[in-house]
């Protein structure tokens, strides 16, 4: 099926060859979507209502939860629209806007994880100065910086998409819009759009992960210098949740990048599954990890349910 360059929409793709099973496939997506909304929404509510969680560590956790919510709310409507209603058409402007939000929020999440590493670094290396260094003003500045970096970095490659002509097939390979999918359909010189993301990935994702790694090497050095075994275990335990979230995010990101770069002969279904794992697994796991590993979050959850039971 051919479309001329003036077409104002793209066609999203679910699971090719499995269209008859789309309704069944949508069930786990719907369950994961609800779990992400409930999990991250509960974290935000707890941090807002419980004064014991009004600390820099939990402010950064709230930023992570809000980012995960934003990423899920950006991607899942079109995914469920394709799987439930076979609603494949998406307007150009809506498509480019969705791609912008998806890529921006991914960069924001990397920045938030970096900020959380800085928080743990200060808490363990300079515990007596923790509150004087990480003031509310600094936390706000870090949060704004992370947002500005994420949303500004994606403008240069997304903006040209609004002006490129598109010809031949307008069929995208996912049930949501991604920059790398759209530029494949552009009938224009896309050299900048192909090179710029590589630079961004190197400067943000790779650099962020290296800084996080270095910070934990320094944290480990500080922890090993503590004489008491119990104090060492307590210090490391405050980092476990963040380490798990970092691994979940970067392992899935690296896996997706490797599949896209070197998986030319890998079945398309594997590309699709890896994409959904990247966009859904971290938002699903982050609240679970913090709920299981952080005693303060567990106490806040129990306190919340206790209040609700008393009011009932």
MODELLER restraints for C-alpha pairs under 7 A, 6 or more apart:
rsr = mdl.restraints
at = mdl.atoms
rsr.add(forms.Gaussian(group=physical.xy_distance, feature=features.Distance(at['CA:1:A'], at['CA:169:A']), mean=6.61, stdev=0.5))
rsr.add(forms.Gaussian(group=physical.xy_distance, feature=features.Distance(at['CA:2:A'], at['CA:168:A']), mean=5.04, stdev=0.5))
rsr.add(forms.Gaussian(group=physical.xy_distance, feature=features.Distance(at['CA:2:A'], at['CA:169:A']), mean=5.45, stdev=0.5))
rsr.add(forms.Gaussian(group=physical.xy_distance, feature=features.Distance(at['CA:3:A'], at['CA:167:A']), mean=5.96, stdev=0.5))
rsr.add(forms.Gaussian(group=physical.xy_distance, feature=features.Distance(at['CA:3:A'], at['CA:168:A']), mean=5.37, stdev=0.5))
rsr.add(forms.Gaussian(group=physical.xy_distance, feature=features.Distance(at['CA:3:A'], at['CA:169:A']), mean=6.06, stdev=0.5))
rsr.add(forms.Gaussian(group=physical.xy_distance, feature=features.Distance(at['CA:3:A'], at['CA:170:A']), mean=6.69, stdev=0.5))
rsr.add(forms.Gaussian(group=physical.xy_distance, feature=features.Distance(at['CA:4:A'], at['CA:167:A']), mean=5.19, stdev=0.5))
rsr.add(forms.Gaussian(group=physical.xy_distance, feature=features.Distance(at['CA:4:A'], at['CA:168:A']), mean=6.57, stdev=0.5))
rsr.add(forms.Gaussian(group=physical.xy_distance, feature=features.Distance(at['CA:5:A'], at['CA:165:A']), mean=5.27, stdev=0.5))
rsr.add(forms.Gaussian(group=physical.xy_distance, feature=features.Distance(at['CA:5:A'], at['CA:166:A']), mean=4.49, stdev=0.5))
rsr.add(forms.Gaussian(group=physical.xy_distance, feature=features.Distance(at['CA:5:A'], at['CA:167:A']), mean=4.43, stdev=0.5))
rsr.add(forms.Gaussian(group=physical.xy_distance, feature=features.Distance(at['CA:8:A'], at['CA:91:A']), mean=5.82, stdev=0.5))
rsr.add(forms.Gaussian(group=physical.xy_distance, feature=features.Distance(at['CA:8:A'], at['CA:92:A']), mean=5.50, stdev=0.5))
rsr.add(forms.Gaussian(group=physical.xy_distance, feature=features.Distance(at['CA:9:A'], at['CA:89:A']), mean=6.30, stdev=0.5))
rsr.add(forms.Gaussian(group=physical.xy_distance, feature=features.Distance(at['CA:9:A'], at['CA:90:A']), mean=5.36, stdev=0.5))
rsr.add(forms.Gaussian(group=physical.xy_distance, feature=features.Distance(at['CA:9:A'], at['CA:91:A']), mean=4.07, stdev=0.5))
rsr.add(forms.Gaussian(group=physical.xy_distance, feature=features.Distance(at['CA:9:A'], at['CA:92:A']), mean=4.93, stdev=0.5))
rsr.add(forms.Gaussian(group=physical.xy_distance, feature=features.Distance(at['CA:10:A'], at['CA:89:A']), mean=5.73, stdev=0.5))
rsr.add(forms.Gaussian(group=physical.xy_distance, feature=features.Distance(at['CA:10:A'], at['CA:90:A']), mean=5.41, stdev=0.5))
rsr.add(forms.Gaussian(group=physical.xy_distance, feature=features.Distance(at['CA:10:A'], at['CA:91:A']), mean=6.30, stdev=0.5))
rsr.add(forms.Gaussian(group=physical.xy_distance, feature=features.Distance(at['CA:10:A'], at['CA:92:A']), mean=6.57, stdev=0.5))
rsr.add(forms.Gaussian(group=physical.xy_distance, feature=features.Distance(at['CA:10:A'], at['CA:170:A']), mean=5.01, stdev=0.5))
rsr.add(forms.Gaussian(group=physical.xy_distance, feature=features.Distance(at['CA:10:A'], at['CA:171:A']), mean=5.94, stdev=0.5))
rsr.add(forms.Gaussian(group=physical.xy_distance, feature=features.Distance(at['CA:10:A'], at['CA:172:A']), mean=6.87, stdev=0.5))
rsr.add(forms.Gaussian(group=physical.xy_distance, feature=features.Distance(at['CA:11:A'], at['CA:88:A']), mean=5.11, stdev=0.5))
rsr.add(forms.Gaussian(group=physical.xy_distance, feature=features.Distance(at['CA:11:A'], at['CA:89:A']), mean=4.73, stdev=0.5))
rsr.add(forms.Gaussian(group=physical.xy_distance, feature=features.Distance(at['CA:11:A'], at['CA:90:A']), mean=6.33, stdev=0.5))
rsr.add(forms.Gaussian(group=physical.xy_distance, feature=features.Distance(at['CA:11:A'], at['CA:170:A']), mean=6.03, stdev=0.5))
rsr.add(forms.Gaussian(group=physical.xy_distance, feature=features.Distance(at['CA:11:A'], at['CA:171:A']), mean=4.62, stdev=0.5))
rsr.add(forms.Gaussian(group=physical.xy_distance, feature=features.Distance(at['CA:11:A'], at['CA:172:A']), mean=5.90, stdev=0.5))
rsr.add(forms.Gaussian(group=physical.xy_distance, feature=features.Distance(at['CA:12:A'], at['CA:88:A']), mean=4.75, stdev=0.5))
rsr.add(forms.Gaussian(group=physical.xy_distance, feature=features.Distance(at['CA:12:A'], at['CA:89:A']), mean=6.33, stdev=0.5))
rsr.add(forms.Gaussian(group=physical.xy_distance, feature=features.Distance(at['CA:12:A'], at['CA:171:A']), mean=6.17, stdev=0.5))
rsr.add(forms.Gaussian(group=physical.xy_distance, feature=features.Distance(at['CA:12:A'], at['CA:172:A']), mean=5.21, stdev=0.5))
rsr.add(forms.Gaussian(group=physical.xy_distance, feature=features.Distance(at['CA:12:A'], at['CA:173:A']), mean=6.75, stdev=0.5))
rsr.add(forms.Gaussian(group=physical.xy_distance, feature=features.Distance(at['CA:12:A'], at['CA:174:A']), mean=5.90, stdev=0.5))
rsr.add(forms.Gaussian(group=physical.xy_distance, feature=features.Distance(at['CA:12:A'], at['CA:175:A']), mean=4.83, stdev=0.5))
rsr.add(forms.Gaussian(group=physical.xy_distance, feature=features.Distance(at['CA:12:A'], at['CA:176:A']), mean=6.47, stdev=0.5))
rsr.add(forms.Gaussian(group=physical.xy_distance, feature=features.Distance(at['CA:13:A'], at['CA:88:A']), mean=6.77, stdev=0.5))
rsr.add(forms.Gaussian(group=physical.xy_distance, feature=features.Distance(at['CA:13:A'], at['CA:172:A']), mean=6.13, stdev=0.5))
rsr.add(forms.Gaussian(group=physical.xy_distance, feature=features.Distance(at['CA:13:A'], at['CA:173:A']), mean=5.49, stdev=0.5))
rsr.add(forms.Gaussian(group=physical.xy_distance, feature=features.Distance(at['CA:13:A'], at['CA:174:A']), mean=4.96, stdev=0.5))
rsr.add(forms.Gaussian(group=physical.xy_distance, feature=features.Distance(at['CA:13:A'], at['CA:175:A']), mean=4.92, stdev=0.5))
rsr.add(forms.Gaussian(group=physical.xy_distance, feature=features.Distance(at['CA:14:A'], at['CA:82:A']), mean=6.18, stdev=0.5))
rsr.add(forms.Gaussian(group=physical.xy_distance, feature=features.Distance(at['CA:14:A'], at['CA:83:A']), mean=6.49, stdev=0.5))
rsr.add(forms.Gaussian(group=physical.xy_distance, feature=features.Distance(at['CA:14:A'], at['CA:174:A']), mean=6.25, stdev=0.5))
rsr.add(forms.Gaussian(group=physical.xy_distance, feature=features.Distance(at['CA:14:A'], at['CA:175:A']), mean=5.32, stdev=0.5))
rsr.add(forms.Gaussian(group=physical.xy_distance, feature=features.Distance(at['CA:22:A'], at['CA:83:A']), mean=4.93, stdev=0.5))
rsr.add(forms.Gaussian(group=physical.xy_distance, feature=features.Distance(at['CA:22:A'], at['CA:84:A']), mean=6.85, stdev=0.5))
rsr.add(forms.Gaussian(group=physical.xy_distance, feature=features.Distance(at['CA:23:A'], at['CA:83:A']), mean=5.96, stdev=0.5))
rsr.add(forms.Gaussian(group=physical.xy_distance, feature=features.Distance(at['CA:23:A'], at['CA:84:A']), mean=5.68, stdev=0.5))
rsr.add(forms.Gaussian(group=physical.xy_distance, feature=features.Distance(at['CA:26:A'], at['CA:80:A']), mean=6.53, stdev=0.5))
rsr.add(forms.Gaussian(group=physical.xy_distance, feature=features.Distance(at['CA:26:A'], at['CA:83:A']), mean=5.67, stdev=0.5))
rsr.add(forms.Gaussian(group=physical.xy_distance, feature=features.Distance(at['CA:26:A'], at['CA:84:A']), mean=6.73, stdev=0.5))
rsr.add(forms.Gaussian(group=physical.xy_distance, feature=features.Distance(at['CA:32:A'], at['CA:284:A']), mean=6.94, stdev=0.5))
rsr.add(forms.Gaussian(group=physical.xy_distance, feature=features.Distance(at['CA:35:A'], at['CA:284:A']), mean=6.70, stdev=0.5))
rsr.add(forms.Gaussian(group=physical.xy_distance, feature=features.Distance(at['CA:36:A'], at['CA:283:A']), mean=5.95, stdev=0.5))
rsr.add(forms.Gaussian(group=physical.xy_distance, feature=features.Distance(at['CA:36:A'], at['CA:284:A']), mean=4.97, stdev=0.5))
rsr.add(forms.Gaussian(group=physical.xy_distance, feature=features.Distance(at['CA:37:A'], at['CA:69:A']), mean=6.37, stdev=0.5))
rsr.add(forms.Gaussian(group=physical.xy_distance, feature=features.Distance(at['CA:39:A'], at['CA:287:A']), mean=5.55, stdev=0.5))
rsr.add(forms.Gaussian(group=physical.xy_distance, feature=features.Distance(at['CA:40:A'], at['CA:65:A']), mean=5.01, stdev=0.5))
rsr.add(forms.Gaussian(group=physical.xy_distance, feature=features.Distance(at['CA:40:A'], at['CA:69:A']), mean=6.55, stdev=0.5))
rsr.add(forms.Gaussian(group=physical.xy_distance, feature=features.Distance(at['CA:40:A'], at['CA:287:A']), mean=5.89, stdev=0.5))
rsr.add(forms.Gaussian(group=physical.xy_distance, feature=features.Distance(at['CA:43:A'], at['CA:62:A']), mean=6.93, stdev=0.5))
rsr.add(forms.Gaussian(group=physical.xy_distance, feature=features.Distance(at['CA:43:A'], at['CA:65:A']), mean=6.93, stdev=0.5))
rsr.add(forms.Gaussian(group=physical.xy_distance, feature=features.Distance(at['CA:43:A'], at['CA:287:A']), mean=6.82, stdev=0.5))
rsr.add(forms.Gaussian(group=physical.xy_distance, feature=features.Distance(at['CA:44:A'], at['CA:62:A']), mean=5.58, stdev=0.5))
rsr.add(forms.Gaussian(group=physical.xy_distance, feature=features.Distance(at['CA:44:A'], at['CA:65:A']), mean=6.78, stdev=0.5))
rsr.add(forms.Gaussian(group=physical.xy_distance, feature=features.Distance(at['CA:46:A'], at['CA:300:A']), mean=6.37, stdev=0.5))
rsr.add(forms.Gaussian(group=physical.xy_distance, feature=features.Distance(at['CA:47:A'], at['CA:53:A']), mean=5.43, stdev=0.5))
rsr.add(forms.Gaussian(group=physical.xy_distance, feature=features.Distance(at['CA:47:A'], at['CA:54:A']), mean=6.66, stdev=0.5))
rsr.add(forms.Gaussian(group=physical.xy_distance, feature=features.Distance(at['CA:47:A'], at['CA:58:A']), mean=6.66, stdev=0.5))
rsr.add(forms.Gaussian(group=physical.xy_distance, feature=features.Distance(at['CA:47:A'], at['CA:62:A']), mean=6.91, stdev=0.5))
rsr.add(forms.Gaussian(group=physical.xy_distance, feature=features.Distance(at['CA:50:A'], at['CA:300:A']), mean=6.58, stdev=0.5))
rsr.add(forms.Gaussian(group=physical.xy_distance, feature=features.Distance(at['CA:56:A'], at['CA:134:A']), mean=6.67, stdev=0.5))
rsr.add(forms.Gaussian(group=physical.xy_distance, feature=features.Distance(at['CA:56:A'], at['CA:139:A']), mean=6.63, stdev=0.5))
rsr.add(forms.Gaussian(group=physical.xy_distance, feature=features.Distance(at['CA:57:A'], at['CA:116:A']), mean=6.77, stdev=0.5))
rsr.add(forms.Gaussian(group=physical.xy_distance, feature=features.Distance(at['CA:57:A'], at['CA:119:A']), mean=6.33, stdev=0.5))
rsr.add(forms.Gaussian(group=physical.xy_distance, feature=features.Distance(at['CA:60:A'], at['CA:112:A']), mean=6.68, stdev=0.5))
rsr.add(forms.Gaussian(group=physical.xy_distance, feature=features.Distance(at['CA:60:A'], at['CA:116:A']), mean=6.11, stdev=0.5))
rsr.add(forms.Gaussian(group=physical.xy_distance, feature=features.Distance(at['CA:63:A'], at['CA:112:A']), mean=6.88, stdev=0.5))
rsr.add(forms.Gaussian(group=physical.xy_distance, feature=features.Distance(at['CA:64:A'], at['CA:109:A']), mean=6.37, stdev=0.5))
rsr.add(forms.Gaussian(group=physical.xy_distance, feature=features.Distance(at['CA:64:A'], at['CA:112:A']), mean=6.16, stdev=0.5))
rsr.add(forms.Gaussian(group=physical.xy_distance, feature=features.Distance(at['CA:67:A'], at['CA:105:A']), mean=6.27, stdev=0.5))
rsr.add(forms.Gaussian(group=physical.xy_distance, feature=features.Distance(at['CA:67:A'], at['CA:109:A']), mean=6.29, stdev=0.5))
rsr.add(forms.Gaussian(group=physical.xy_distance, feature=features.Distance(at['CA:68:A'], at['CA:283:A']), mean=4.92, stdev=0.5))
rsr.add(forms.Gaussian(group=physical.xy_distance, feature=features.Distance(at['CA:71:A'], at['CA:102:A']), mean=6.08, stdev=0.5))
rsr.add(forms.Gaussian(group=physical.xy_distance, feature=features.Distance(at['CA:71:A'], at['CA:105:A']), mean=6.19, stdev=0.5))
rsr.add(forms.Gaussian(group=physical.xy_distance, feature=features.Distance(at['CA:74:A'], at['CA:98:A']), mean=6.50, stdev=0.5))
rsr.add(forms.Gaussian(group=physical.xy_distance, feature=features.Distance(at['CA:74:A'], at['CA:102:A']), mean=6.77, stdev=0.5))
rsr.add(forms.Gaussian(group=physical.xy_distance, feature=features.Distance(at['CA:75:A'], at['CA:176:A']), mean=6.07, stdev=0.5))
rsr.add(forms.Gaussian(group=physical.xy_distance, feature=features.Distance(at['CA:78:A'], at['CA:175:A']), mean=6.14, stdev=0.5))
rsr.add(forms.Gaussian(group=physical.xy_distance, feature=features.Distance(at['CA:78:A'], at['CA:176:A']), mean=6.01, stdev=0.5))
rsr.add(forms.Gaussian(group=physical.xy_distance, feature=features.Distance(at['CA:79:A'], at['CA:175:A']), mean=4.92, stdev=0.5))
rsr.add(forms.Gaussian(group=physical.xy_distance, feature=features.Distance(at['CA:79:A'], at['CA:176:A']), mean=6.39, stdev=0.5))
rsr.add(forms.Gaussian(group=physical.xy_distance, feature=features.Distance(at['CA:81:A'], at['CA:87:A']), mean=5.34, stdev=0.5))
rsr.add(forms.Gaussian(group=physical.xy_distance, feature=features.Distance(at['CA:82:A'], at['CA:88:A']), mean=5.52, stdev=0.5))
rsr.add(forms.Gaussian(group=physical.xy_distance, feature=features.Distance(at['CA:82:A'], at['CA:175:A']), mean=6.56, stdev=0.5))
rsr.add(forms.Gaussian(group=physical.xy_distance, feature=features.Distance(at['CA:95:A'], at['CA:177:A']), mean=5.50, stdev=0.5))
rsr.add(forms.Gaussian(group=physical.xy_distance, feature=features.Distance(at['CA:96:A'], at['CA:158:A']), mean=6.82, stdev=0.5))
rsr.add(forms.Gaussian(group=physical.xy_distance, feature=features.Distance(at['CA:96:A'], at['CA:161:A']), mean=6.95, stdev=0.5))
rsr.add(forms.Gaussian(group=physical.xy_distance, feature=features.Distance(at['CA:98:A'], at['CA:177:A']), mean=6.15, stdev=0.5))
rsr.add(forms.Gaussian(group=physical.xy_distance, feature=features.Distance(at['CA:99:A'], at['CA:177:A']), mean=5.10, stdev=0.5))
rsr.add(forms.Gaussian(group=physical.xy_distance, feature=features.Distance(at['CA:99:A'], at['CA:178:A']), mean=4.82, stdev=0.5))
rsr.add(forms.Gaussian(group=physical.xy_distance, feature=features.Distance(at['CA:99:A'], at['CA:179:A']), mean=5.85, stdev=0.5))
rsr.add(forms.Gaussian(group=physical.xy_distance, feature=features.Distance(at['CA:100:A'], at['CA:154:A']), mean=6.54, stdev=0.5))
rsr.add(forms.Gaussian(group=physical.xy_distance, feature=features.Distance(at['CA:100:A'], at['CA:158:A']), mean=6.34, stdev=0.5))
rsr.add(forms.Gaussian(group=physical.xy_distance, feature=features.Distance(at['CA:103:A'], at['CA:154:A']), mean=6.83, stdev=0.5))
rsr.add(forms.Gaussian(group=physical.xy_distance, feature=features.Distance(at['CA:104:A'], at['CA:150:A']), mean=4.96, stdev=0.5))
rsr.add(forms.Gaussian(group=physical.xy_distance, feature=features.Distance(at['CA:104:A'], at['CA:151:A']), mean=4.92, stdev=0.5))
rsr.add(forms.Gaussian(group=physical.xy_distance, feature=features.Distance(at['CA:104:A'], at['CA:154:A']), mean=5.99, stdev=0.5))
rsr.add(forms.Gaussian(group=physical.xy_distance, feature=features.Distance(at['CA:105:A'], at['CA:150:A']), mean=6.69, stdev=0.5))
rsr.add(forms.Gaussian(group=physical.xy_distance, feature=features.Distance(at['CA:107:A'], at['CA:150:A']), mean=4.90, stdev=0.5))
rsr.add(forms.Gaussian(group=physical.xy_distance, feature=features.Distance(at['CA:108:A'], at['CA:146:A']), mean=5.87, stdev=0.5))
rsr.add(forms.Gaussian(group=physical.xy_distance, feature=features.Distance(at['CA:108:A'], at['CA:147:A']), mean=5.84, stdev=0.5))
rsr.add(forms.Gaussian(group=physical.xy_distance, feature=features.Distance(at['CA:108:A'], at['CA:150:A']), mean=4.85, stdev=0.5))
rsr.add(forms.Gaussian(group=physical.xy_distance, feature=features.Distance(at['CA:110:A'], at['CA:205:A']), mean=6.59, stdev=0.5))
rsr.add(forms.Gaussian(group=physical.xy_distance, feature=features.Distance(at['CA:110:A'], at['CA:208:A']), mean=6.87, stdev=0.5))
rsr.add(forms.Gaussian(group=physical.xy_distance, feature=features.Distance(at['CA:111:A'], at['CA:146:A']), mean=5.41, stdev=0.5))
rsr.add(forms.Gaussian(group=physical.xy_distance, feature=features.Distance(at['CA:112:A'], at['CA:146:A']), mean=6.70, stdev=0.5))
rsr.add(forms.Gaussian(group=physical.xy_distance, feature=features.Distance(at['CA:113:A'], at['CA:246:A']), mean=6.62, stdev=0.5))
rsr.add(forms.Gaussian(group=physical.xy_distance, feature=features.Distance(at['CA:114:A'], at['CA:208:A']), mean=6.10, stdev=0.5))
rsr.add(forms.Gaussian(group=physical.xy_distance, feature=features.Distance(at['CA:114:A'], at['CA:212:A']), mean=6.04, stdev=0.5))
rsr.add(forms.Gaussian(group=physical.xy_distance, feature=features.Distance(at['CA:117:A'], at['CA:212:A']), mean=5.95, stdev=0.5))
rsr.add(forms.Gaussian(group=physical.xy_distance, feature=features.Distance(at['CA:117:A'], at['CA:215:A']), mean=6.85, stdev=0.5))
rsr.add(forms.Gaussian(group=physical.xy_distance, feature=features.Distance(at['CA:120:A'], at['CA:239:A']), mean=6.66, stdev=0.5))
rsr.add(forms.Gaussian(group=physical.xy_distance, feature=features.Distance(at['CA:121:A'], at['CA:215:A']), mean=6.32, stdev=0.5))
rsr.add(forms.Gaussian(group=physical.xy_distance, feature=features.Distance(at['CA:121:A'], at['CA:219:A']), mean=5.99, stdev=0.5))
rsr.add(forms.Gaussian(group=physical.xy_distance, feature=features.Distance(at['CA:122:A'], at['CA:130:A']), mean=6.00, stdev=0.5))
rsr.add(forms.Gaussian(group=physical.xy_distance, feature=features.Distance(at['CA:123:A'], at['CA:130:A']), mean=5.49, stdev=0.5))
rsr.add(forms.Gaussian(group=physical.xy_distance, feature=features.Distance(at['CA:124:A'], at['CA:219:A']), mean=6.64, stdev=0.5))
rsr.add(forms.Gaussian(group=physical.xy_distance, feature=features.Distance(at['CA:124:A'], at['CA:235:A']), mean=6.81, stdev=0.5))
rsr.add(forms.Gaussian(group=physical.xy_distance, feature=features.Distance(at['CA:125:A'], at['CA:219:A']), mean=6.75, stdev=0.5))
rsr.add(forms.Gaussian(group=physical.xy_distance, feature=features.Distance(at['CA:125:A'], at['CA:222:A']), mean=6.36, stdev=0.5))
rsr.add(forms.Gaussian(group=physical.xy_distance, feature=features.Distance(at['CA:157:A'], at['CA:193:A']), mean=5.28, stdev=0.5))
rsr.add(forms.Gaussian(group=physical.xy_distance, feature=features.Distance(at['CA:157:A'], at['CA:196:A']), mean=6.99, stdev=0.5))
rsr.add(forms.Gaussian(group=physical.xy_distance, feature=features.Distance(at['CA:164:A'], at['CA:186:A']), mean=6.07, stdev=0.5))
rsr.add(forms.Gaussian(group=physical.xy_distance, feature=features.Distance(at['CA:164:A'], at['CA:187:A']), mean=6.98, stdev=0.5))
rsr.add(forms.Gaussian(group=physical.xy_distance, feature=features.Distance(at['CA:164:A'], at['CA:188:A']), mean=6.34, stdev=0.5))
rsr.add(forms.Gaussian(group=physical.xy_distance, feature=features.Distance(at['CA:165:A'], at['CA:186:A']), mean=5.85, stdev=0.5))
rsr.add(forms.Gaussian(group=physical.xy_distance, feature=features.Distance(at['CA:165:A'], at['CA:187:A']), mean=5.56, stdev=0.5))
rsr.add(forms.Gaussian(group=physical.xy_distance, feature=features.Distance(at['CA:165:A'], at['CA:188:A']), mean=6.79, stdev=0.5))
rsr.add(forms.Gaussian(group=physical.xy_distance, feature=features.Distance(at['CA:166:A'], at['CA:185:A']), mean=5.80, stdev=0.5))
rsr.add(forms.Gaussian(group=physical.xy_distance, feature=features.Distance(at['CA:166:A'], at['CA:186:A']), mean=4.58, stdev=0.5))
rsr.add(forms.Gaussian(group=physical.xy_distance, feature=features.Distance(at['CA:166:A'], at['CA:187:A']), mean=5.43, stdev=0.5))
rsr.add(forms.Gaussian(group=physical.xy_distance, feature=features.Distance(at['CA:167:A'], at['CA:185:A']), mean=6.69, stdev=0.5))
rsr.add(forms.Gaussian(group=physical.xy_distance, feature=features.Distance(at['CA:167:A'], at['CA:186:A']), mean=6.76, stdev=0.5))
rsr.add(forms.Gaussian(group=physical.xy_distance, feature=features.Distance(at['CA:167:A'], at['CA:187:A']), mean=6.23, stdev=0.5))
rsr.add(forms.Gaussian(group=physical.xy_distance, feature=features.Distance(at['CA:170:A'], at['CA:185:A']), mean=6.59, stdev=0.5))
rsr.add(forms.Gaussian(group=physical.xy_distance, feature=features.Distance(at['CA:172:A'], at['CA:181:A']), mean=6.10, stdev=0.5))
rsr.add(forms.Gaussian(group=physical.xy_distance, feature=features.Distance(at['CA:173:A'], at['CA:181:A']), mean=6.77, stdev=0.5))
rsr.add(forms.Gaussian(group=physical.xy_distance, feature=features.Distance(at['CA:174:A'], at['CA:272:A']), mean=6.89, stdev=0.5))
rsr.add(forms.Gaussian(group=physical.xy_distance, feature=features.Distance(at['CA:183:A'], at['CA:190:A']), mean=6.75, stdev=0.5))
rsr.add(forms.Gaussian(group=physical.xy_distance, feature=features.Distance(at['CA:223:A'], at['CA:232:A']), mean=5.52, stdev=0.5))
rsr.add(forms.Gaussian(group=physical.xy_distance, feature=features.Distance(at['CA:223:A'], at['CA:235:A']), mean=6.83, stdev=0.5))
rsr.add(forms.Gaussian(group=physical.xy_distance, feature=features.Distance(at['CA:224:A'], at['CA:232:A']), mean=6.87, stdev=0.5))
rsr.add(forms.Gaussian(group=physical.xy_distance, feature=features.Distance(at['CA:226:A'], at['CA:232:A']), mean=6.08, stdev=0.5))
rsr.add(forms.Gaussian(group=physical.xy_distance, feature=features.Distance(at['CA:241:A'], at['CA:289:A']), mean=5.95, stdev=0.5))
rsr.add(forms.Gaussian(group=physical.xy_distance, feature=features.Distance(at['CA:241:A'], at['CA:290:A']), mean=5.68, stdev=0.5))
rsr.add(forms.Gaussian(group=physical.xy_distance, feature=features.Distance(at['CA:241:A'], at['CA:293:A']), mean=5.95, stdev=0.5))
rsr.add(forms.Gaussian(group=physical.xy_distance, feature=features.Distance(at['CA:245:A'], at['CA:286:A']), mean=5.87, stdev=0.5))
rsr.add(forms.Gaussian(group=physical.xy_distance, feature=features.Distance(at['CA:248:A'], at['CA:282:A']), mean=5.90, stdev=0.5))
rsr.add(forms.Gaussian(group=physical.xy_distance, feature=features.Distance(at['CA:249:A'], at['CA:282:A']), mean=5.73, stdev=0.5))
rsr.add(forms.Gaussian(group=physical.xy_distance, feature=features.Distance(at['CA:252:A'], at['CA:278:A']), mean=5.23, stdev=0.5))
rsr.add(forms.Gaussian(group=physical.xy_distance, feature=features.Distance(at['CA:253:A'], at['CA:278:A']), mean=6.15, stdev=0.5))
rsr.add(forms.Gaussian(group=physical.xy_distance, feature=features.Distance(at['CA:256:A'], at['CA:274:A']), mean=5.71, stdev=0.5))
rsr.add(forms.Gaussian(group=physical.xy_distance, feature=features.Distance(at['CA:256:A'], at['CA:275:A']), mean=6.43, stdev=0.5))
rsr.add(forms.Gaussian(group=physical.xy_distance, feature=features.Distance(at['CA:259:A'], at['CA:271:A']), mean=6.61, stdev=0.5))
rsr.add(forms.Gaussian(group=physical.xy_distance, feature=features.Distance(at['CA:290:A'], at['CA:297:A']), mean=6.98, stdev=0.5))
rsr.add(forms.Gaussian(group=physical.xy_distance, feature=features.Distance(at['CA:291:A'], at['CA:297:A']), mean=5.66, stdev=0.5))
rsr.add(forms.Gaussian(group=physical.xy_distance, feature=features.Distance(at['CA:291:A'], at['CA:298:A']), mean=5.79, stdev=0.5))
